[in-house]
Amino acid sequence: MTLLSGRRDDEQSPVREPKGDGDVPPLARRPVFALAAAVAALLLLVSNRFGYAGDELYFIVAGGHPDWSYADQPPLLPLLSHALDVVSGGSLVALRAPSALMAAAGVVIAALVARELGGRRGAQVLTAAACALAPITLQSGHLFITNSVDVFLATLSCWLLVRWVRLRDDRLLLATAAVVAVELQVKYLAVAFWAMVFAGALLFGPRELLRRPKLWIGVLLIAVVTAPALVWQAGHDWPQLTMSEVIADEVAEAGEGGIRMVPAVLASAGILGLVLLVHGLVRLIGSPRLRPYRFLGWAWVGLVVVYALSGGRGYYAASYLVVLWAAAAVDLQDRHVLRRARWRWWVAAPLTVLSLALIPLMLPLYPRDKLADTSDGVSMETVGWPEMADTVDGIYRARPATERRNTVIMTDRYEQAAALDRYGPSRKLPPVYSGHRAYWYFDHPADTTRHVIYVGADADYLDRFFGTVRKVGEVDNGLGVPNINQGMSIWWCDDPRRPWAELWPEFKHMAAVTNRGEPLAE
């Protein structure tokens, strides 16, 4: 049984493996590039709305503290973000433009994957459309975050691997290794996928992949490129492992662990992508025509299981959906029932219309003052940073000049610290510190510091470090948007209980202390 019935498996002979580009269908350039251009144009159009995401601010600041690694991630995104910010003079559009272009390039690569599997014009366009309309593409293409680069590189590595299966050109293995080496400078997620690929090849073939010398040369290349970050991690007690535990706890608290992760994976595919995902997985695993690529279907299943058991986020596995989409599209192109134009219309049109209707839920295509009425959780976290800085500025200016000279700002979360680092200098605010994640490693207050404006946490936590703790305000984004900062407490803290060099190790935390403080006293 398949999602969309047609010819039976026993009527379909295994696919013949073409050995040259002349043996595969030509790329459907016009429709595929048109889809890619539409994705790029749409993402660039909304790239200046509404403000920075917390991670974007964090990467910009972290890149100003260059290192071989960071407590919670590899070094590439912070370095790129800081460089883009410096070169562009702080342009939000310039920062996000690479994400838009990578999303568009991913659409083209999706079509190329379908082409490698034998997909003709219709299959290529269908695969490209699924990629173009998927939330994993549009949402990661809107912001410049780790997922933006990871999804593109994962898609690229899948195309190179599928191409190797067809051509057996081992230079493709070296190219794939280069892509994965870069990917591991963005996130470490590729390790799980490639472990599943190797296991799938061992169990289902092609075992020949594991015997290729250039594969292991590529693995050595990856190890060399990744070694500096791993040495840094080892020298700092492997904070990335602690970060994985924190993510698992957050996933569990959100009720998205285990089998409950699957809906998040499916949601990342979108409507058209979901239909192709299910059908493609069934056909990739069970169809004799796609037998050479069967190991990729099982690798994806294994990846989902690994993340479900380890507490990974749902979208982690969505980075590798392109092979499933392409397998579905290629299988459907030869089915008698779908060769008729009427059937293609009735199947494709509703799915496409519904997918298009979801775009306003994924991207900020509405006025800023309507944000609170939407379900766009991504955009909700891009507002309120300047307003938070204004509130902290008002608290700071209200203190006597003698106190301001010995005052710093601290925050519970790294996003808040990054925002105040971004918007504080124009307001002449004092230095900003945080014990959260990589921020703890950047610096700590001088021992002459006697007063702290602390954003976030709660009184019980702060009483451990200061003789006096008093609530003096709350964060308000002015839009009523229920994001992580809205309503967060701001504290005035006096008299550190010990020298800062002794206190600072106790401020170190990978998980946020709290998202809300006590209500502001009347």
C-alpha positions in Angstrom: 0.0 0.0 0.0 1.1 3.6 -0.7 -0.3 7.0 0.1 -1.4 7.5 -3.5 -2.1 4.2 -5.3 -1.0 3.4 -8.8 1.0 0.6 -10.3 2.0 -2.1 -7.9 5.6 -2.6 -6.8 5.9 -5.9 -8.7 5.1 -4.0 -11.9 8.0 -1.6 -11.3 11.5 -2.9 -12.0 14.5 -1.5 -10.1 15.7 1.7 -11.5 18.6 1.6 -13.9 21.6 3.5 -12.6 22.6 6.2 -15.2 26.3 7.0 -15.1 26.4 10.5 -16.7 24.5 13.7 -16.7 23.3 13.0 -20.2 21.4 10.0 -18.7 19.2 12.0 -16.4 16.4 14.4 -17.3 17.4 18.1 -17.9 16.9 20.5 -15.1 13.5 22.3 -15.3 15.3 25.6 -15.1 12.6 28.2 -15.7 10.0 26.9 -13.1 12.6 25.9 -10.6 14.5 29.1 -10.7 11.2 31.0 -10.7 10.3 29.3 -7.4 13.7 30.0 -6.0 13.5 33.7 -7.0 10.0 34.0 -5.4 11.4 32.6 -2.2 14.3 35.0 -2.2 12.1 38.0 -3.0 9.6 37.2 -0.3 12.2 36.7 2.4 14.1 39.8 1.4 10.9 41.7 1.4 10.2 40.9 5.1 13.8 40.8 6.2 13.6 44.2 8.0 10.6 43.2 10.1 10.3 43.7 13.0 13.6 43.6 14.7 16.4 41.3 15.7 15.8 37.9 17.1 17.5 37.2 20.4 19.9 34.7 18.8 20.8 37.2 16.1 21.8 39.7 18.7 23.7 37.1 20.6 25.7 35.9 17.6 26.7 39.5 16.7 28.0 40.1 20.2 29.6 36.6 20.5 31.5 37.1 17.2 33.1 40.1 18.8 34.7 37.6 21.3 36.3 35.3 18.7 37.2 31.8 19.9 37.6 28.3 18.6 34.2 27.4 20.1 31.5 28.7 22.4 29.8 27.0 25.3 26.6 26.4 23.4 27.7 26.1 19.8 30.5 26.0 17.2 32.1 29.3 16.1 31.0 29.9 12.5 27.7 31.7 13.0 28.9 34.2 15.6 31.9 35.1 13.4 29.8 35.5 10.3 27.2 37.5 12.1 29.7 39.9 13.6 31.4 40.4 10.3 28.2 41.1 8.5 27.1 43.5 11.1 30.4 45.4 11.0 30.6 45.5 7.2 27.0 46.6 6.7 27.0 49.2 9.5 24.4 47.3 11.5 21.9 46.6 8.7 19.2 44.0 9.6 18.5 43.4 5.9 22.2 42.7 5.2 22.4 40.4 8.1 19.4 38.3 6.9 20.2 38.4 3.2 22.4 35.3 3.3 19.6 33.3 4.9 17.2 34.3 2.1 19.7 33.4 -0.6 20.5 30.0 1.1 16.7 29.2 1.3 16.4 30.0 -2.4 19.4 27.9 -3.3 17.9 25.1 -1.2 14.9 25.1 -3.5 17.1 24.6 -6.6 19.1 21.9 -4.8 15.8 20.1 -4.0 15.0 20.0 -7.7 18.4 18.6 -8.4 17.9 15.8 -5.9 14.7 14.8 -7.7 16.6 15.0 -11.0 19.3 12.6 -9.6 16.5 10.2 -8.7 15.3 10.3 -12.3 12.7 13.0 -11.8 11.5 14.7 -14.9 10.1 18.3 -15.1 7.0 17.7 -13.0 8.8 15.8 -10.3 11.5 18.5 -10.1 8.9 21.3 -9.8 6.9 19.4 -7.2 9.9 18.8 -5.1 11.0 22.4 -5.4 7.5 23.6 -4.5 7.4 21.4 -1.4 10.8 22.9 -0.3 9.7 26.5 -1.2 6.5 26.3 0.8 7.8 24.4 3.8 8.0 26.2 7.2 11.5 24.8 7.7 12.6 26.7 4.6 10.7 30.0 5.1 11.2 30.4 8.8 14.9 29.5 8.8 15.3 31.7 5.7 13.8 34.7 7.5 16.4 34.9 10.3 20.1 34.5 10.3 20.4 31.7 12.9 22.2 28.4 13.0 19.2 26.6 11.5 19.4 28.9 8.4 22.8 27.6 7.5 22.4 24.1 8.8 19.3 23.4 6.6 21.0 24.6 3.5 24.2 22.6 4.1 22.2 19.5 5.0 20.3 19.8 1.7 23.5 20.2 -0.2 25.1 17.2 1.4 22.0 15.1 0.6 22.3 16.1 -3.0 26.0 15.2 -3.2 25.3 11.8 -1.5 22.4 10.9 -3.8 24.6 12.0 -6.8 27.4 9.7 -5.5 25.0 6.7 -5.4 24.2 7.3 -9.0 27.6 8.1 -10.4 30.0 6.4 -7.9 32.4 9.3 -8.4 34.4 9.4 -5.2 35.3 13.1 -5.7 31.7 13.6 -4.5 32.6 12.0 -1.2 35.3 14.6 -0.7 33.0 17.4 -1.6 30.4 16.0 0.8 33.0 15.8 3.6 33.9 19.5 2.9 30.2 20.5 3.3 29.8 18.4 6.5 33.0 19.9 7.9 31.5 23.4 7.5 28.2 22.2 8.8 29.9 21.0 12.0 31.2 24.6 12.5 27.5 25.6 12.7 25.8 22.8 14.6 26.8 19.3 15.6 23.6 17.8 14.4 25.2 16.3 11.3 26.9 13.8 13.4 23.7 12.0 14.2 22.5 12.0 10.6 25.8 10.6 9.2 25.9 8.0 11.9 22.5 6.8 10.7 23.7 7.0 7.0 26.6 4.7 7.8 24.4 2.3 9.7 21.8 2.3 6.9 24.5 1.6 4.3 25.8 -1.2 6.3 22.4 -2.8 6.8 20.8 -2.1 3.5 23.6 -1.1 1.1 25.4 0.2 -0.7 28.1 -1.3 1.6 30.5 -0.2 -1.1 30.2 3.3 0.3 31.9 2.2 3.5 34.8 0.7 1.6 35.7 3.8 -0.4 39.1 5.2 0.7 38.0 8.8 -0.1 35.1 8.5 2.3 37.6 7.9 5.2 39.9 10.6 3.9 36.8 12.9 4.1 36.1 11.7 7.6 39.7 12.6 8.5 39.3 16.0 6.9 36.2 16.6 9.1 38.0 15.5 12.2 40.9 17.9 11.5 38.6 20.9 10.9 36.5 20.1 13.9 39.4 19.4 16.3 40.0 23.0 17.5 36.4 23.3 18.7 36.6 19.9 20.3 39.8 20.8 22.1 38.1 24.0 23.4 35.1 22.0 24.6 37.4 19.5 26.3 39.3 22.3 28.0 36.1 23.8 29.3 34.5 20.6 30.7 32.3 19.9 27.6 29.7 22.6 28.1 28.1 21.5 24.8 27.0 18.2 26.5 25.4 20.2 29.3 23.7 22.3 26.6 22.2 19.1 25.1 20.8 18.2 28.5 19.3 21.7 28.9 17.6 21.4 25.5 16.3 17.9 26.4 14.8 19.4 29.7 13.2 22.3 27.7 11.7 19.9 25.2 10.3 17.7 28.0 8.9 20.7 29.8 7.2 21.8 26.6 5.6 18.4 26.3 7.4 17.7 23.0 9.7 14.8 24.0 9.6 11.2 22.8 6.8 10.4 20.3 5.4 13.8 20.9 8.3 15.2 18.9 6.8 13.7 15.7 4.1 16.4 15.2 6.8 19.1 15.3 8.8 17.2 12.6 5.7 17.0 10.4 4.7 20.6 11.0 8.2 21.7 9.7 7.3 20.1 6.3 4.1 22.1 5.7 1.0 20.8 4.0 2.4 19.8 0.6 5.6 18.7 2.2 3.8 16.5 4.7 2.0 14.6 2.0 5.2 14.1 0.1 7.1 13.2 3.3 4.8 10.3 4.2 4.5 9.0 0.7 8.2 9.5 0.0 9.2 7.6 3.2 7.0 4.7 2.3 8.3 4.5 -1.2 11.9 5.1 -0.4 11.9 2.2 2.0 9.6 -0.1 0.1 9.9 0.5 -3.7 12.2 -1.7 -5.8 12.7 1.3 -8.1 14.3 3.3 -5.3 16.3 0.4 -3.8 19.7 2.0 -4.3 18.5 4.9 -2.0 16.7 2.8 0.5 19.3 3.4 3.2 18.5 7.1 3.2 14.9 6.4 4.2 16.0 4.2 7.1 18.7 6.8 8.0 15.9 9.4 8.4 13.8 7.1 10.5 16.8 6.4 12.7 17.4 10.1 13.0 13.9 10.7 14.2 14.2 7.9 16.8 17.6 9.3 18.0 16.2 12.7 18.6 13.0 11.4 20.2 15.0 9.4 22.7 17.6 12.1 23.3 15.2 15.0 23.7 16.1 16.8 20.5 13.9 19.5 18.9 11.5 18.5 16.2 12.9 20.6 13.5 16.3 18.9 13.8 15.3 16.0 11.6 13.5 18.3 9.2 16.8 19.5 7.7 17.0 16.2 5.8 13.4 16.1 4.3 14.6 16.8 0.8 15.3 13.2 -0.1 11.8 12.1 1.0 10.2 14.9 -1.0 12.2 14.0 -4.1 11.4 10.2 -3.7 7.7 10.9 -3.5 7.7 13.2 -6.5 9.7 10.8 -8.6 7.4 7.9 -7.7 4.3 9.8 -8.5 5.4 11.0 -11.9 5.0 7.5 -13.4 1.7 6.6 -11.9 -1.0 6.2 -14.4 -3.7 7.8 -12.3 -1.5 11.0 -11.9 -0.5 11.2 -15.6 -3.9 12.7 -16.4 -3.9 16.5 -16.2 -7.2 16.6 -14.4 -5.9 14.4 -11.6 -2.7 16.4 -11.3 -4.8 19.6 -11.0 -7.2 18.2 -8.3 -4.3 16.8 -6.2 -1.8 19.7 -6.6 -4.1 22.7 -6.5 -5.7 22.3 -3.0 -2.3 21.4 -1.4 -0.6 24.4 -3.0 -3.4 26.8 -2.1 -3.4 25.6 1.5 0.4 25.8 1.7 0.3 29.4 0.3 -2.4 30.3 2.9 0.0 29.3 5.7 2.7 31.8 4.6 1.2 34.7 6.7 1.4 32.4 9.7 5.1 31.8 9.1 6.3 35.2 8.0 5.6 38.8 9.3 3.4 40.0 6.4 1.2 42.1 8.7 1.6 45.4 10.6 3.7 45.4 13.8 0.7 46.4 16.0 -1.1 43.2 14.9 1.6 40.9 16.1 -0.1 40.2 19.4 -3.1 38.8 17.5 -1.1 36.2 15.5 0.4 32.8 16.3 3.8 33.8 14.8 5.9 32.8 17.7 9.2 33.5 15.8 8.3 37.1 15.1 7.0 37.7 18.6 10.6 37.3 19.8 11.9 40.0 17.6 10.2 42.9 19.3 10.7 44.8 22.6 14.5 45.0 22.7 14.9 48.8 22.3 12.0 49.2 24.8 13.8 47.0 27.3 16.9 49.2 26.9 14.8 52.3 27.4 13.4 50.9 30.6 16.8 50.0 31.9 18.1 53.4 30.9 15.3 55.1 32.9 16.2 53.1 36.0 19.9 53.9 35.6 19.4 57.6 35.1 17.2 57.8 38.2 20.1 56.8 40.4 22.5 59.4 41.9 25.6 60.0 40.0 27.7 58.6 42.8 25.9 55.3 42.4 26.0 55.2 38.6 29.8 55.2 38.6 29.9 51.8 40.3 26.9 50.2 38.5 26.8 47.5 35.8 23.9 45.7 34.1 23.4 41.9 34.4 20.8 39.7 32.9 19.4 36.2 33.4 19.3 35.4 29.7 21.9 35.8 27.0 19.4 37.4 24.6 18.7 40.2 27.1 22.4 40.8 27.6 23.0 40.9 23.8 20.2 43.3 23.3 21.5 45.7 26.0 25.0 45.4 24.5 23.4 46.3 21.2 21.2 49.2 22.3 23.1 50.3 25.4 26.0 52.3 23.9 23.7 54.8 22.2 22.1 55.4 25.6 25.4 55.5 27.4 24.5 52.6 29.6 27.2 50.8 31.7 28.8 47.5 30.7 26.5 44.4 30.4 27.3 40.9 31.8 25.4 37.6 32.1 26.2 34.2 33.5 24.0 32.6 30.9 25.7 30.2 28.4 28.6 31.7 26.5 28.1 35.1 28.0 29.6 33.9 31.3 33.0 33.3 29.5 33.2 36.8 28.0 33.9 38.8 31.2 32.8 39.6 34.7 32.2 42.8 36.7 35.2 44.6 38.2 35.6 44.2 42.0 34.8 47.9 42.3 31.2 47.2 41.2 28.8 47.9 44.1 25.4 48.1 42.3 23.8 46.0 39.6 20.7 46.5 37.5 19.6 42.9 37.0 17.1 41.9 34.3 15.2 38.7 35.0 15.6 35.9 37.6 13.9 36.3 41.0 14.5 37.6 44.5 15.4 34.2 46.0 18.1 33.7 43.4 19.6 37.2 43.7 19.6 37.2 47.5 22.4 34.6 47.3 24.7 37.2 45.8 23.6 40.7 47.1 22.9 42.2 50.5 20.0 44.2 49.1 17.6 43.3 46.3 14.7 45.5 45.3 12.4 45.3 42.3 12.4 48.5 40.4 10.6 47.8 37.1 9.3 45.3 34.5 10.0 44.8 30.8 7.2 46.0 28.6 7.4 45.7 24.8 4.6 48.2 24.4 2.6 45.8 22.1 1.2 43.3 24.6 3.1 40.6 22.8 3.6 37.6 25.1 7.3 36.9 24.4 10.0 35.7 26.8 10.7 39.2 28.0 7.2 40.6 28.5 6.6 41.3 32.2 10.1 40.2 33.3 11.3 41.8 36.5 14.1 44.3 36.7 16.0 44.5 40.1 18.3 47.0 41.8 20.9 45.0 43.7 23.4 46.5 46.2 26.4 45.2 48.2 27.8 42.0 46.6 28.3 39.5 49.4 31.8 38.5 48.2 34.4 39.8 45.7 33.3 39.3 42.1 36.1 36.9 41.3 34.6 34.6 43.9 31.0 35.2 43.0 31.3 34.9 39.3 31.6 31.1 39.1 28.3 30.8 40.9 26.5 33.0 38.3 27.3 30.4 35.6 24.2 28.8 34.2 23.2 27.1 31.0 19.5 27.2 31.6 17.7 30.4 32.4 17.0 30.9 36.1 13.4 32.0 35.6 11.4 33.8 32.9 9.3 35.8 35.4 10.0 37.5 38.7 7.6 38.6 41.5 4.8 41.1 40.6 5.7 44.7 40.8 4.7 46.1 44.1 2.0 48.8 44.1 
